[in-house]
Amino acid sequence: MTDAATGSPDSTGPEELPPDNSGRLAFLAEVSDAMFASLDTGETADRLARLMVPRLADWATVTVLSDDGGEPRTARAHRDPDRLEDLDTYLAGRLGGARDRPALMTALLSGQPVQLTRVDPELRDPSPGEPVRAAWKRLAATSVVLLPLTVHGETIGALSLVNAGDRPPLTPAEVDTAVEVARRGALALDNALLYGRQLKVAETLQRSLLTPPPHTDALDVAVRYRPASRHTLVGGDFYDAFLQPDGAMLVVVGDVAGHSVDATAAMSELRSTVRALAYDHGDGPAATLQRTERALRGLGFDTLATVLVASLERSPSAAAGRWTLCWSSAGHPPPLLLRAHGGVEVLERPSERLLGLDVPTRRTDHVLELAPGDTVVLYTDGLLEHHRTGIDEGLQRLSAVLSGLAGRSADEICDEVLRRVVTGPADDDVALLVVRPR
């Protein structure tokens, strides 16, 4: 039930809120600055709890109701880091509690704060378990203020402020300050919830557009898409792989500028255009990019994008198991070639303009014969720039990871690359495509 950050309380602020009005105004200004600095619901709730401790409470919890009726998420903070474990035990194991009683819930839903100037030191719930009872006793709560988090007449959660030991209950002026903090916190949480819903819609749309690659006996193809972390909306990264009428495998990776539902929609338009023109004509990647550019310009496509189109077909020396790779790039990061012996080559060629510049550009095909066991790796720049790494350093890091994956299947290479390179939340979208002759 608990989804809380694990850091210690803010130790840089005052121990308690200054009694004068200037201190109150400064505190509220700090709240506004901190609360609207993030669009992640969990981080916003955690910041709200931290801001309350120790200025208005010894410990605080922020509970945000789930949009889909699931378990609420709870953030917490305690002025004493040694009591965080007790607080987590209590929050995870309680069956009830002050804020769960029907009378208090009715008051919270009415939009009014509820203050309990005395808290029963014993848990009265029928079966919370001895560890929970012991943790509650060590928390030593003596007074509570419960505040609804209400936006546009709708309660989206609750803020609980708890004092312990000898600290007196909040004064009426402090309760008024807490009410204003709850109002600002509710606005910030509502923004974060809305942002999260947009993220989910965009990611669902994007995943629905990224179809699985075809299965063939001759080529092993695998694809992966990793969205950006929840701090950022998904963008316009995409991949595609399909067979042309002549049997050649066409593979595409691209990246539309921006992070929004609009970027995802633009990605869909670009991907569909490349797919249709490549399948209908089949006269090479460079010609496909030129036709795509001409079509998008005529259709009013005003978004910048990088795209790499490549085809794989059996070379004349097919008896030796050789294939020919032909590719053309519109400003996209270069393909990587993982040789059967483990060496990695960056297939760097002179850069050509990305799409959307409204400047006619001649596109160039580049051709390379693949040896048996060679693997081609296409990707978007989110893979190179993870953790704000530069392009050159990112290429070196990716090449080092790939060098130990020779002979592995395309699926295994995809999984290992993401596991070793994209550590932690992704800074940007990542699309990855790996193809190798079987």
Secondary structure, DSSP 8 states (H G I E B T S, - for coil): -----------SS-SS--SSHHHHHHHHHHHHHHHTT---HHHHHHHHHHHHTTTT-SEEEEEE--TTSS--EEEEEESSGGGHHHHHHHHHH-S--GGGSHHHHHHHHTT--EEES---SS--SS---HHHHHHHHHHTEEEEEEEEEEETTEEEEEEEEEEETT-----HHHHHHHHHHHHHHHHHHHHHHHHHHHHHHHHHHHHHHS------SSEEEEEEEE---TTS---EEEEEEEE-TTS-EEEEEEEESSSSHHHHHHHHHHHHHHHHHHHHH-S-HHHHHHHHHHHHHHTT----EEEEEEEEEE-TTGGGT-EEEEEEEES----EEE-TTS-EEE--------BTS--------EEEEE-TT-EEEEE-HHHHSGGG--HHHHHHHHHHHHHT-TT--HHHHHHHHHHHHS-SS-SS-EEEEEEEE-
